[in-house]
Amino acid sequence: MRIVNVVRNRRQEAGITQEELAVQCGVSRQTIIALEKGGYGPSLGLAMRVANALAASVDDLFWLEDASS
Amino acid sequence: MRNTLLVMIVGLVVFASGLALSLRYDLEWLRVVSYVVGIFGTGVGVMVSKRQRQRSSRSDAPDSVEAVQDVNSRAAAFIDGVLSTALALAVSAVRPGIPAWSVCFILLMAMAGAYWIRRAIAQRGARDADS
């Protein structure tokens, strides 16, 4: 099982840059890049801050996907 | 990164100049000061420069990918350090003629190298993921 997300799409819809989202979430821009690429599984706190910044719920942004699918 | 390189170059220049002057005028105290200021000062300078860079990019935040990579690399480098120390101990026991300072120096370099290699691999892994 791996964590997949639609942070990039939702961020672009909201019209904010990776740097702006990073500042709002209190992390580096590199973290947002890694998160959007799927290379980094965020902590619960970070997932909630990202969801808050994008006015969405954690469930809307992140979900588990079977690695074999 | 530029500041770190600058600190390292300044440290090297101070170290080399102090060492050269101490040899030229046969000043033992200057040799010791050169070692302390050159090596210890450079280490502290690099650390301060790194902290400033981390603070400005927020990469020191606990949830940042860099902080997670740092912790994972430290944990892996700890294992490498234990294995290297065991190896150094065995080498020292088998070859007692090898100076202790050179064994310690190689050990220090091996541990620092292990950390940076693991960190670089983790960074590359995160950068290349799904791209």
N, CA and C atoms of all chains as a GROMACS GRO file, in nm:
protein
  600
    1MET      N    1   0.085  -0.120   0.000
    1MET     CA    2   0.000   0.000   0.000
    1MET      C    3   0.088   0.124   0.000
    2ARG      N    4   0.055   0.221  -0.083
    2ARG     CA    5   0.131   0.345  -0.082
    2ARG      C    6   0.035   0.463  -0.078
    3ILE      N    7   0.089   0.575  -0.031
    3ILE     CA    8   0.005   0.694  -0.019
    3ILE      C    9   0.009   0.770  -0.151
    4VAL      N   10  -0.106   0.793  -0.210
    4VAL     CA   11  -0.112   0.878  -0.330
    4VAL      C   12  -0.188   1.006  -0.294
    5ASN      N   13  -0.166   1.108  -0.373
    5ASN     CA   14  -0.232   1.235  -0.340
    5ASN      C   15  -0.260   1.318  -0.465
    6VAL      N   16  -0.346   1.417  -0.448
    6VAL     CA   17  -0.378   1.509  -0.558
    6VAL      C   18  -0.341   1.652  -0.516
    7VAL      N   19  -0.235   1.662  -0.438
    7VAL     CA   20  -0.196   1.794  -0.387
    7VAL      C   21  -0.161   1.889  -0.502
    8ARG      N   22  -0.090   1.837  -0.602
    8ARG     CA   23  -0.050   1.924  -0.714
    8ARG      C   24  -0.173   1.984  -0.784
    9ASN      N   25  -0.269   1.897  -0.815
    9ASN     CA   26  -0.390   1.945  -0.884
    9ASN      C   27  -0.465   2.048  -0.801
   10ARG      N   28  -0.483   2.015  -0.673
   10ARG     CA   29  -0.559   2.105  -0.586
   10ARG      C   30  -0.486   2.237  -0.563
   11ARG      N   31  -0.354   2.229  -0.558
   11ARG     CA   32  -0.276   2.352  -0.540
   11ARG      C   33  -0.288   2.440  -0.664
   12GLN      N   34  -0.279   2.377  -0.782
   12GLN     CA   35  -0.290   2.455  -0.906
   12GLN      C   36  -0.430   2.515  -0.921
   13GLU      N   37  -0.531   2.438  -0.879
   13GLU     CA   38  -0.668   2.492  -0.883
   13GLU      C   39  -0.683   2.612  -0.790
   14ALA      N   40  -0.614   2.603  -0.676
   14ALA     CA   41  -0.621   2.713  -0.578
   14ALA      C   42  -0.536   2.832  -0.621
   15GLY      N   43  -0.453   2.811  -0.722
   15GLY     CA   44  -0.369   2.920  -0.775
   15GLY      C   45  -0.256   2.963  -0.683
   16ILE      N   46  -0.202   2.869  -0.610
   16ILE     CA   47  -0.088   2.904  -0.524
   16ILE      C   48   0.036   2.825  -0.566
   17THR      N   49   0.150   2.885  -0.542
   17THR     CA   50   0.276   2.823  -0.582
   17THR      C   51   0.323   2.724  -0.475
   18GLN      N   52   0.420   2.643  -0.514
   18GLN     CA   53   0.477   2.546  -0.418
   18GLN      C   54   0.539   2.620  -0.299
   19GLU      N   55   0.604   2.733  -0.327
   19GLU     CA   56   0.670   2.809  -0.220
   19GLU      C   57   0.566   2.865  -0.122
   20GLU      N   58   0.455   2.916  -0.177
   20GLU     CA   59   0.349   2.971  -0.091
   20GLU      C   60   0.287   2.862  -0.003
   21LEU      N   61   0.265   2.746  -0.064
   21LEU     CA   62   0.209   2.635   0.014
   21LEU      C   63   0.309   2.590   0.122
   22ALA      N   64   0.437   2.589   0.083
   22ALA     CA   65   0.542   2.550   0.179
   22ALA      C   66   0.545   2.646   0.298
   23VAL      N   67   0.534   2.775   0.271
   23VAL     CA   68   0.535   2.876   0.379
   23VAL      C   69   0.414   2.856   0.470
   24GLN      N   70   0.296   2.834   0.408
   24GLN     CA   71   0.174   2.814   0.487
   24GLN      C   72   0.183   2.689   0.575
   25CYS      N   73   0.252   2.588   0.525
   25CYS     CA   74   0.261   2.462   0.600
   25CYS      C   75   0.384   2.457   0.691
   26GLY      N   76   0.472   2.556   0.678
   26GLY     CA   77   0.591   2.561   0.764
   26GLY      C   78   0.695   2.456   0.730
   27VAL      N   79   0.704   2.422   0.600
   27VAL     CA   80   0.806   2.325   0.556
   27VAL      C   81   0.881   2.384   0.436
   28SER      N   82   0.983   2.312   0.391
   28SER     CA   83   1.060   2.361   0.276
   28SER      C   84   0.984   2.333   0.146
   29ARG      N   85   1.021   2.408   0.042
   29ARG     CA   86   0.959   2.387  -0.090
   29ARG      C   87   0.992   2.247  -0.141
   30GLN      N   88   1.111   2.200  -0.106
   30GLN     CA   89   1.153   2.066  -0.148
   30GLN      C   90   1.056   1.960  -0.094
   31THR      N   91   1.003   1.986   0.024
   31THR     CA   92   0.908   1.892   0.085
   31THR      C   93   0.780   1.885   0.002
   32ILE      N   94   0.733   2.002  -0.042
   32ILE     CA   95   0.610   2.005  -0.124
   32ILE      C   96   0.635   1.934  -0.258
   33ILE      N   97   0.755   1.958  -0.316
   33ILE     CA   98   0.790   1.892  -0.443
   33ILE      C   99   0.789   1.740  -0.425
   34ALA      N  100   0.855   1.693  -0.318
   34ALA     CA  101   0.862   1.548  -0.292
   34ALA      C  102   0.724   1.491  -0.264
   35LEU      N  103   0.642   1.569  -0.193
   35LEU     CA  104   0.506   1.527  -0.160
   35LEU      C  105   0.423   1.511  -0.287
   36GLU      N  106   0.430   1.609  -0.374
   36GLU     CA  107   0.352   1.606  -0.499
   36GLU      C  108   0.396   1.493  -0.591
   37LYS      N  109   0.526   1.463  -0.588
   37LYS     CA  110   0.577   1.354  -0.672
   37LYS      C  111   0.542   1.217  -0.615
   38GLY      N  112   0.503   1.215  -0.489
   38GLY     CA  113   0.471   1.088  -0.424
   38GLY      C  114   0.592   1.021  -0.362
   39GLY      N  115   0.702   1.093  -0.358
   39GLY     CA  116   0.824   1.036  -0.301
   39GLY      C  117   0.836   1.052  -0.152
   40TYR      N  118   0.739   1.117  -0.090
   40TYR     CA  119   0.747   1.143   0.054
   40TYR      C  120   0.609   1.127   0.116
   41GLY      N  121   0.600   1.038   0.212
   41GLY     CA  122   0.475   1.019   0.286
   41GLY      C  123   0.472   1.118   0.401
   42PRO      N  124   0.380   1.215   0.400
   42PRO     CA  125   0.380   1.319   0.503
   42PRO      C  126   0.336   1.266   0.639
   43SER      N  127   0.376   1.338   0.744
   43SER     CA  128   0.326   1.305   0.877
   43SER      C  129   0.179   1.349   0.883
   44LEU      N  130   0.109   1.302   0.985
   44LEU     CA  131  -0.033   1.338   0.999
   44LEU      C  132  -0.047   1.490   1.013
   45GLY      N  133   0.044   1.550   1.090
   45GLY     CA  134   0.038   1.695   1.112
   45GLY      C  135   0.055   1.772   0.982
   46LEU      N  136   0.151   1.728   0.901
   46LEU     CA  137   0.175   1.797   0.774
   46LEU      C  138   0.058   1.777   0.678
   47ALA      N  139   0.005   1.655   0.675
   47ALA     CA  140  -0.111   1.628   0.588
   47ALA      C  141  -0.228   1.719   0.627
   48MET      N  142  -0.248   1.740   0.756
   48MET     CA  143  -0.358   1.825   0.803
   48MET      C  144  -0.331   1.972   0.769
   49ARG      N  145  -0.206   2.013   0.778
   49ARG     CA  146  -0.174   2.153   0.744
   49ARG      C  147  -0.190   2.178   0.594
   50VAL      N  148  -0.150   2.079   0.513
   50VAL     CA  149  -0.167   2.092   0.368
   50VAL      C  150  -0.316   2.100   0.334
   51ALA      N  151  -0.393   2.011   0.397
   51ALA     CA  152  -0.538   2.009   0.373
   51ALA      C  153  -0.601   2.142   0.413
   52ASN      N  154  -0.557   2.196   0.525
   52ASN     CA  155  -0.609   2.323   0.574
   52ASN      C  156  -0.575   2.437   0.477
   53ALA      N  157  -0.451   2.435   0.427
   53ALA     CA  158  -0.406   2.540   0.336
   53ALA      C  159  -0.481   2.535   0.203
   54LEU      N  160  -0.523   2.414   0.163
   54LEU     CA  161  -0.593   2.398   0.035
   54LEU      C  162  -0.745   2.390   0.054
   55ALA      N  163  -0.790   2.421   0.176
   55ALA     CA  164  -0.934   2.419   0.209
   55ALA      C  165  -0.999   2.287   0.168
   56ALA      N  166  -0.934   2.178   0.203
   56ALA     CA  167  -0.987   2.045   0.170
   56ALA      C  168  -0.972   1.957   0.293
   57SER      N  169  -1.027   1.838   0.284
   57SER     CA  170  -1.006   1.744   0.396
   57SER      C  171  -0.888   1.654   0.361
   58VAL      N  172  -0.830   1.592   0.462
   58VAL     CA  173  -0.716   1.503   0.439
   58VAL      C  174  -0.757   1.389   0.346
   59ASP      N  175  -0.879   1.340   0.364
   59ASP     CA  176  -0.930   1.230   0.280
   59ASP      C  177  -0.940   1.269   0.133
   60ASP      N  178  -0.971   1.398   0.109
   60ASP     CA  179  -0.982   1.445  -0.031
   60ASP      C  180  -0.847   1.445  -0.099
   61LEU      N  181  -0.743   1.471  -0.021
   61LEU     CA  182  -0.609   1.488  -0.078
   61LEU      C  183  -0.526   1.361  -0.080
   62PHE      N  184  -0.541   1.282   0.024
   62PHE     CA  185  -0.454   1.162   0.039
   62PHE      C  186  -0.539   1.036   0.054
   63TRP      N  187  -0.493   0.929  -0.006
   63TRP     CA  188  -0.555   0.799   0.018
   63TRP      C  189  -0.455   0.689  -0.008
   64LEU      N  190  -0.488   0.573   0.042
   64LEU     CA  191  -0.399   0.458   0.024
   64LEU      C  192  -0.436   0.383  -0.105
   65GLU      N  193  -0.332   0.340  -0.174
   65GLU     CA  194  -0.356   0.267  -0.298
   65GLU      C  195  -0.273   0.140  -0.294
   66ASP      N  196  -0.332   0.032  -0.341
   66ASP     CA  197  -0.258  -0.093  -0.347
   66ASP      C  198  -0.142  -0.079  -0.444
   67ALA      N  199  -0.023  -0.113  -0.400
   67ALA     CA  200   0.097  -0.095  -0.483
   67ALA      C  201   0.090  -0.176  -0.612
   68SER      N  202   0.016  -0.289  -0.610
   68SER     CA  203   0.009  -0.375  -0.728
   68SER      C  204  -0.089  -0.322  -0.832
   69SER      N  205  -0.179  -0.229  -0.791
   69SER     CA  206  -0.279  -0.179  -0.886
   69SER      C  207  -0.225  -0.065  -0.972
   70MET      N  208   2.524   2.713   0.030
   70MET     CA  209   2.637   2.628  -0.010
   70MET      C  210   2.762   2.713  -0.034
   71ARG      N  211   2.740   2.834  -0.092
   71ARG     CA  212   2.852   2.922  -0.121
   71ARG      C  213   2.920   2.966   0.010
   72ASN      N  214   2.835   2.996   0.111
   72ASN     CA  215   2.889   3.038   0.242
   72ASN      C  216   2.970   2.927   0.305
   73THR      N  217   2.921   2.804   0.293
   73THR     CA  218   2.991   2.688   0.349
   73THR      C  219   3.129   2.673   0.285
   74LEU      N  220   3.132   2.686   0.152
   74LEU     CA  221   3.260   2.675   0.081
   74LEU      C  222   3.355   2.787   0.124
   75LEU      N  223   3.299   2.908   0.141
   75LEU     CA  224   3.379   3.024   0.183
   75LEU      C  225   3.441   2.998   0.321
   76VAL      N  226   3.358   2.947   0.413
   76VAL     CA  227   3.406   2.916   0.548
   76VAL      C  228   3.518   2.813   0.542
   77MET      N  229   3.498   2.711   0.458
   77MET     CA  230   3.600   2.605   0.446
   77MET      C  231   3.731   2.659   0.388
   78ILE      N  232   3.720   2.746   0.289
   78ILE     CA  233   3.840   2.803   0.227
   78ILE      C  234   3.914   2.891   0.327
   79VAL      N  235   3.838   2.977   0.400
   79VAL     CA  236   3.899   3.064   0.499
   79VAL      C  237   3.968   2.980   0.607
   80GLY      N  238   3.900   2.877   0.651
   80GLY     CA  239   3.957   2.787   0.753
   80GLY      C  240   4.086   2.722   0.706
   81LEU      N  241   4.085   2.678   0.580
   81LEU     CA  242   4.204   2.614   0.522
   81LEU      C  243   4.320   2.712   0.512
   82VAL      N  244   4.287   2.836   0.471
   82VAL     CA  245   4.391   2.940   0.458
   82VAL      C  246   4.450   2.972   0.596
   83VAL      N  247   4.362   2.988   0.696
   83VAL     CA  248   4.409   3.018   0.834
   83VAL      C  249   4.496   2.904   0.885
   84PHE      N  250   4.450   2.781   0.861
   84PHE     CA  251   4.524   2.664   0.906
   84PHE      C  252   4.662   2.655   0.839
   85ALA      N  253   4.663   2.670   0.705
   85ALA     CA  254   4.790   2.659   0.630
   85ALA      C  255   4.885   2.773   0.667
   86SER      N  256   4.831   2.896   0.679
   86SER     CA  257   4.916   3.011   0.713
   86SER      C  258   4.976   2.994   0.852
   87GLY      N  259   4.891   2.958   0.947
   87GLY     CA  260   4.938   2.939   1.085
   87GLY      C  261   5.044   2.832   1.095
   88LEU      N  262   5.020   2.722   1.023
   88LEU     CA  263   5.114   2.610   1.025
   88LEU      C  264   5.248   2.651   0.962
   89ALA      N  265   5.238   2.724   0.851
   89ALA     CA  266   5.361   2.768   0.782
   89ALA      C  267   5.441   2.864   0.871
   90LEU      N  268   5.370   2.959   0.935
   90LEU     CA  269   5.439   3.055   1.023
   90LEU      C  270   5.501   2.985   1.144
   91SER      N  271   5.426   2.887   1.198
   91SER     CA  272   5.478   2.816   1.316
   91SER      C  273   5.605   2.737   1.281
   92LEU      N  274   5.609   2.683   1.160
   92LEU     CA  275   5.728   2.609   1.117
   92LEU      C  276   5.843   2.705   1.087
   93ARG      N  277   5.807   2.820   1.027
   93ARG     CA  278   5.909   2.918   0.987
   93ARG      C  279   5.979   2.977   1.110
   94TYR      N  280   5.898   3.014   1.214
   94TYR     CA  281   5.955   3.078   1.333
   94TYR      C  282   5.966   2.983   1.453
   95ASP      N  283   5.936   2.858   1.429
   95ASP     CA  284   5.947   2.754   1.532
   95ASP      C  285   5.864   2.788   1.657
   96LEU      N  286   5.736   2.819   1.632
   96LEU     CA  287   5.646   2.856   1.742
   96LEU      C  288   5.547   2.741   1.766
   97GLU      N  289   5.566   2.671   1.874
   97GLU     CA  290   5.482   2.555   1.905
   97GLU      C  291   5.337   2.596   1.932
   98TRP      N  292   5.321   2.710   2.009
   98TRP     CA  293   5.187   2.753   2.045
   98TRP      C  294   5.104   2.790   1.921
   99LEU      N  295   5.172   2.846   1.819
   99LEU     CA  296   5.102   2.884   1.697
   99LEU      C  297   5.054   2.762   1.619
  100ARG      N  298   5.132   2.655   1.628
  100ARG     CA  299   5.093   2.530   1.562
  100ARG      C  300   4.962   2.476   1.624
  101VAL      N  301   4.960   2.480   1.758
  101VAL     CA  302   4.840   2.431   1.829
  101VAL      C  303   4.720   2.520   1.797
  102VAL      N  304   4.744   2.653   1.799
  102VAL     CA  305   4.634   2.747   1.769
  102VAL      C  306   4.584   2.725   1.626
  103SER      N  307   4.676   2.700   1.533
  103SER     CA  308   4.637   2.677   1.392
  103SER      C  309   4.547   2.556   1.380
  104TYR      N  310   4.583   2.450   1.452
  104TYR     CA  311   4.501   2.328   1.449
  104TYR      C  312   4.362   2.356   1.506
  105VAL      N  313   4.360   2.425   1.622
  105VAL     CA  314   4.232   2.449   1.689
  105VAL      C  315   4.143   2.541   1.606
  106VAL      N  316   4.201   2.657   1.566
  106VAL     CA  317   4.122   2.755   1.490
  106VAL      C  318   4.088   2.700   1.352
  107GLY      N  319   4.186   2.642   1.288
  107GLY     CA  320   4.165   2.592   1.152
  107GLY      C  321   4.064   2.480   1.144
  108ILE      N  322   4.079   2.379   1.225
  108ILE     CA  323   3.993   2.261   1.215
  108ILE      C  324   3.863   2.279   1.294
  109PHE      N  325   3.877   2.314   1.424
  109PHE     CA  326   3.757   2.330   1.508
  109PHE      C  327   3.673   2.449   1.459
  110GLY      N  328   3.743   2.560   1.429
  110GLY     CA  329   3.672   2.680   1.383
  110GLY      C  330   3.598   2.657   1.252
  111THR      N  331   3.662   2.585   1.161
  111THR     CA  332   3.597   2.554   1.033
  111THR      C  333   3.474   2.467   1.055
  112GLY      N  334   3.488   2.369   1.143
  112GLY     CA  335   3.374   2.281   1.174
  112GLY      C  336   3.256   2.359   1.229
  113VAL      N  337   3.284   2.448   1.323
  113VAL     CA  338   3.177   2.528   1.383
  113VAL      C  339   3.118   2.622   1.278
  114GLY      N  340   3.205   2.682   1.198
  114GLY     CA  341   3.159   2.775   1.094
  114GLY      C  342   3.069   2.707   0.993
  115VAL      N  343   3.107   2.588   0.951
  115VAL     CA  344   3.026   2.511   0.854
  115VAL      C  345   2.890   2.477   0.915
  116MET      N  346   2.892   2.441   1.044
  116MET     CA  347   2.767   2.405   1.113
  116MET      C  348   2.674   2.526   1.123
  117VAL      N  349   2.731   2.643   1.159
  117VAL     CA  350   2.650   2.765   1.172
  117VAL      C  351   2.592   2.803   1.036
  118SER      N  352   2.675   2.794   0.933
  118SER     CA  353   2.630   2.829   0.797
  118SER      C  354   2.518   2.736   0.752
  119LYS      N  355   2.533   2.608   0.785
  119LYS     CA  356   2.431   2.509   0.748
  119LYS      C  357   2.298   2.538   0.820
  120ARG      N  358   2.309   2.572   0.949
  120ARG     CA  359   2.187   2.602   1.028
  120ARG      C  360   2.114   2.724   0.971
  121GLN      N  361   2.192   2.827   0.930
  121GLN     CA  362   2.130   2.947   0.874
  121GLN      C  363   2.056   2.914   0.745
  122ARG      N  364   2.120   2.831   0.662
  122ARG     CA  365   2.059   2.792   0.534
  122ARG      C  366   1.931   2.712   0.560
  123GLN      N  367   1.938   2.622   0.658
  123GLN     CA  368   1.821   2.540   0.690
  123GLN      C  369   1.705   2.625   0.741
  124ARG      N  370   1.739   2.725   0.825
  124ARG     CA  371   1.635   2.809   0.883
  124ARG      C  372   1.567   2.892   0.774
  125SER      N  373   1.649   2.944   0.681
  125SER     CA  374   1.591   3.031   0.577
  125SER      C  375   1.503   2.951   0.479
  126SER      N  376   1.536   2.823   0.458
  126SER     CA  377   1.455   2.742   0.364
  126SER      C  378   1.351   2.658   0.436
  127ARG      N  379   1.346   2.667   0.569
  127ARG     CA  380   1.256   2.589   0.655
  127ARG      C  381   1.281   2.438   0.643
  128SER      N  382   1.400   2.401   0.594
  128SER     CA  383   1.429   2.257   0.582
  128SER      C  384   1.465   2.196   0.717
  129ASP      N  385   1.473   2.279   0.823
  129ASP     CA  386   1.497   2.225   0.957
  129ASP      C  387   1.366   2.191   1.030
  130ALA      N  388   1.252   2.222   0.965
  130ALA     CA  389   1.123   2.189   1.027
  130ALA      C  390   1.112   2.037   1.038
  131PRO      N  391   1.059   1.986   1.150
  131PRO     CA  392   1.055   1.841   1.172
  131PRO      C  393   0.980   1.764   1.062
  132ASP      N  394   0.882   1.828   0.997
  132ASP     CA  395   0.804   1.759   0.894
  132ASP      C  396   0.864   1.770   0.755
  133SER      N  397   0.973   1.847   0.743
  133SER     CA  398   1.034   1.863   0.611
  133SER      C  399   1.103   1.734   0.567
  134VAL      N  400   1.104   1.713   0.436
  134VAL     CA  401   1.165   1.591   0.382
  134VAL      C  402   1.314   1.587   0.415
  135GLU      N  403   1.378   1.704   0.421
  135GLU     CA  404   1.522   1.708   0.452
  135GLU      C  405   1.549   1.659   0.594
  136ALA      N  406   1.460   1.698   0.688
  136ALA     CA  407   1.477   1.657   0.828
  136ALA      C  408   1.460   1.505   0.841
  137VAL      N  409   1.364   1.451   0.768
  137VAL     CA  410   1.341   1.306   0.771
  137VAL      C  411   1.461   1.232   0.712
  138GLN      N  412   1.512   1.285   0.599
  138GLN     CA  413   1.630   1.224   0.536
  138GLN      C  414   1.751   1.231   0.629
  139ASP      N  415   1.761   1.344   0.700
  139ASP     CA  416   1.872   1.363   0.794
  139ASP      C  417   1.868   1.257   0.905
  140VAL      N  418   1.751   1.239   0.962
  140VAL     CA  419   1.736   1.142   1.072
  140VAL      C  420   1.764   1.000   1.022
  141ASN      N  421   1.708   0.966   0.904
  141ASN     CA  422   1.730   0.831   0.848
  141ASN      C  423   1.876   0.808   0.816
  142SER      N  424   1.942   0.910   0.761
  142SER     CA  425   2.084   0.897   0.726
  142SER      C  426   2.169   0.882   0.852
  143ARG      N  427   2.134   0.957   0.957
  143ARG     CA  428   2.209   0.946   1.084
  143ARG      C  429   2.195   0.806   1.142
  144ALA      N  430   2.072   0.754   1.135
  144ALA     CA  431   2.047   0.620   1.191
  144ALA      C  432   2.128   0.515   1.116
  145ALA      N  433   2.129   0.526   0.982
  145ALA     CA  434   2.205   0.429   0.901
  145ALA      C  435   2.355   0.447   0.924
  146ALA      N  436   2.399   0.574   0.935
  146ALA     CA  437   2.542   0.601   0.955
  146ALA      C  438   2.588   0.553   1.093
  147PHE      N  439   2.497   0.546   1.188
  147PHE     CA  440   2.532   0.495   1.321
  147PHE      C  441   2.576   0.349   1.312
  148ILE      N  442   2.500   0.271   1.235
  148ILE     CA  443   2.535   0.130   1.214
  148ILE      C  444   2.673   0.121   1.145
  149ASP      N  445   2.692   0.205   1.042
  149ASP     CA  446   2.822   0.207   0.973
  149ASP      C  447   2.933   0.243   1.072
  150GLY      N  448   2.903   0.338   1.161
  150GLY     CA  449   3.002   0.382   1.261
  150GLY      C  450   3.041   0.269   1.356
  151VAL      N  451   2.941   0.194   1.400
  151VAL     CA  452   2.968   0.081   1.490
  151VAL      C  453   3.055  -0.023   1.420
  152LEU      N  454   3.020  -0.055   1.295
  152LEU     CA  455   3.098  -0.154   1.218
  152LEU      C  456   3.240  -0.103   1.192
  153SER      N  457   3.252   0.026   1.157
  153SER     CA  458   3.384   0.084   1.131
  153SER      C  459   3.470   0.083   1.257
  154THR      N  460   3.407   0.113   1.372
  154THR     CA  461   3.481   0.115   1.499
  154THR      C  462   3.531  -0.024   1.533
  155ALA      N  463   3.447  -0.125   1.511
  155ALA     CA  464   3.487  -0.264   1.536
  155ALA      C  465   3.604  -0.301   1.446
  156LEU      N  466   3.597  -0.258   1.320
  156LEU     CA  467   3.705  -0.284   1.223
  156LEU      C  468   3.834  -0.214   1.266
  157ALA      N  469   3.820  -0.086   1.308
  157ALA     CA  470   3.937  -0.008   1.352
  157ALA      C  471   4.001  -0.071   1.475
  158LEU      N  472   3.917  -0.122   1.564
  158LEU     CA  473   3.966  -0.189   1.685
  158LEU      C  474   4.046  -0.314   1.648
  159ALA      N  475   3.991  -0.390   1.552
  159ALA     CA  476   4.060  -0.512   1.507
  159ALA      C  477   4.193  -0.478   1.441
  160VAL      N  478   4.193  -0.374   1.357
  160VAL     CA  479   4.316  -0.332   1.289
  160VAL      C  480   4.420  -0.287   1.392
  161SER      N  481   4.376  -0.209   1.492
  161SER     CA  482   4.467  -0.160   1.597
  161SER      C  483   4.526  -0.276   1.677
  162ALA      N  484   4.444  -0.378   1.700
  162ALA     CA  485   4.492  -0.494   1.777
  162ALA      C  486   4.592  -0.576   1.697
  163VAL      N  487   4.563  -0.594   1.567
  163VAL     CA  488   4.651  -0.675   1.481
  163VAL      C  489   4.779  -0.599   1.448
  164ARG      N  490   4.766  -0.469   1.422
  164ARG     CA  491   4.882  -0.387   1.386
  164ARG      C  492   4.900  -0.276   1.490
  165PRO      N  493   4.960  -0.304   1.605
  165PRO     CA  494   4.973  -0.202   1.709
  165PRO      C  495   5.066  -0.086   1.671
  166GLY      N  496   5.143  -0.105   1.565
  166GLY     CA  497   5.236   0.000   1.521
  166GLY      C  498   5.169   0.119   1.455
  167ILE      N  499   5.043   0.100   1.412
  167ILE     CA  500   4.972   0.211   1.345
  167ILE      C  501   4.937   0.317   1.450
  168PRO      N  502   4.972   0.445   1.426
  168PRO     CA  503   4.944   0.549   1.525
  168PRO      C  504   4.793   0.562   1.552
  169ALA      N  505   4.760   0.583   1.678
  169ALA     CA  506   4.619   0.593   1.717
  169ALA      C  507   4.549   0.709   1.646
  170TRP      N  508   4.622   0.821   1.627
  170TRP     CA  509   4.559   0.937   1.565
  170TRP      C  510   4.517   0.908   1.421
  171SER      N  511   4.597   0.825   1.350
  171SER     CA  512   4.561   0.797   1.211
  171SER      C  513   4.439   0.706   1.204
  172VAL      N  514   4.430   0.613   1.299
  172VAL     CA  515   4.311   0.525   1.304
  172VAL      C  516   4.187   0.609   1.334
  173CYS      N  517   4.201   0.702   1.432
  173CYS     CA  518   4.088   0.789   1.469
  173CYS      C  519   4.048   0.878   1.352
  174PHE      N  520   4.148   0.929   1.279
  174PHE     CA  521   4.121   1.016   1.166
  174PHE      C  522   4.044   0.941   1.057
  175ILE      N  523   4.090   0.821   1.024
  175ILE     CA  524   4.024   0.740   0.921
  175ILE      C  525   3.882   0.704   0.965
  176LEU      N  526   3.869   0.674   1.094
  176LEU     CA  527   3.737   0.641   1.150
  176LEU      C  528   3.641   0.759   1.138
  177LEU      N  529   3.691   0.878   1.172
  177LEU     CA  530   3.611   1.000   1.162
  177LEU      C  531   3.568   1.026   1.019
  178MET      N  532   3.662   1.012   0.926
  178MET     CA  533   3.632   1.033   0.784
  178MET      C  534   3.531   0.930   0.733
  179ALA      N  535   3.548   0.805   0.778
  179ALA     CA  536   3.456   0.698   0.735
  179ALA      C  537   3.314   0.726   0.782
  180MET      N  538   3.300   0.773   0.908
  180MET     CA  539   3.166   0.799   0.962
  180MET      C  540   3.101   0.919   0.892
  181ALA      N  541   3.182   1.025   0.874
  181ALA     CA  542   3.129   1.143   0.805
  181ALA      C  543   3.093   1.108   0.661
  182GLY      N  544   3.179   1.030   0.596
  182GLY     CA  545   3.154   0.989   0.458
  182GLY      C  546   3.029   0.903   0.446
  183ALA      N  547   3.012   0.811   0.540
  183ALA     CA  548   2.895   0.723   0.539
  183ALA      C  549   2.767   0.805   0.548
  184TYR      N  550   2.768   0.906   0.636
  184TYR     CA  551   2.649   0.991   0.652
  184TYR      C  552   2.617   1.065   0.522
  185TRP      N  553   2.721   1.128   0.464
  185TRP     CA  554   2.696   1.211   0.346
  185TRP      C  555   2.657   1.127   0.225
  186ILE      N  556   2.714   1.008   0.212
  186ILE     CA  557   2.677   0.920   0.099
  186ILE      C  558   2.530   0.877   0.114
  187ARG      N  559   2.493   0.838   0.236
  187ARG     CA  560   2.355   0.795   0.260
  187ARG      C  561   2.258   0.911   0.239
  188ARG      N  562   2.299   1.029   0.280
  188ARG     CA  563   2.215   1.148   0.263
  188ARG      C  564   2.195   1.179   0.114
  189ALA      N  565   2.304   1.169   0.038
  189ALA     CA  566   2.298   1.195  -0.106
  189ALA      C  567   2.208   1.094  -0.176
  190ILE      N  568   2.217   0.967  -0.134
  190ILE     CA  569   2.132   0.862  -0.194
  190ILE      C  570   1.985   0.890  -0.162
  191ALA      N  571   1.957   0.930  -0.037
  191ALA     CA  572   1.819   0.959   0.004
  191ALA      C  573   1.764   1.079  -0.074
  192GLN      N  574   1.847   1.181  -0.094
  192GLN     CA  575   1.804   1.300  -0.168
  192GLN      C  576   1.774   1.264  -0.313
  193ARG      N  577   1.863   1.185  -0.372
  193ARG     CA  578   1.842   1.145  -0.510
  193ARG      C  579   1.716   1.060  -0.523
  194GLY      N  580   1.694   0.971  -0.424
  194GLY     CA  581   1.576   0.886  -0.425
  194GLY      C  582   1.448   0.968  -0.422
  195ALA      N  583   1.445   1.071  -0.336
  195ALA     CA  584   1.326   1.156  -0.324
  195ALA      C  585   1.306   1.238  -0.451
  196ARG      N  586   1.417   1.281  -0.512
  196ARG     CA  587   1.410   1.366  -0.632
  196ARG      C  588   1.361   1.286  -0.753
  197ASP      N  589   1.407   1.161  -0.759
  197ASP     CA  590   1.374   1.079  -0.876
  197ASP      C  591   1.241   1.005  -0.863
  198ALA      N  592   1.182   1.007  -0.744
  198ALA     CA  593   1.059   0.929  -0.721
  198ALA      C  594   0.949   0.973  -0.817
  199ASP      N  595   0.897   0.875  -0.888
  199ASP     CA  596   0.782   0.897  -0.979
  199ASP      C  597   0.809   0.999  -1.088
  200SER      N  598   0.934   1.041  -1.108
  200SER     CA  599   0.958   1.141  -1.212
  200SER      C  600   1.002   1.073  -1.342
   0.00000   0.00000   0.00000
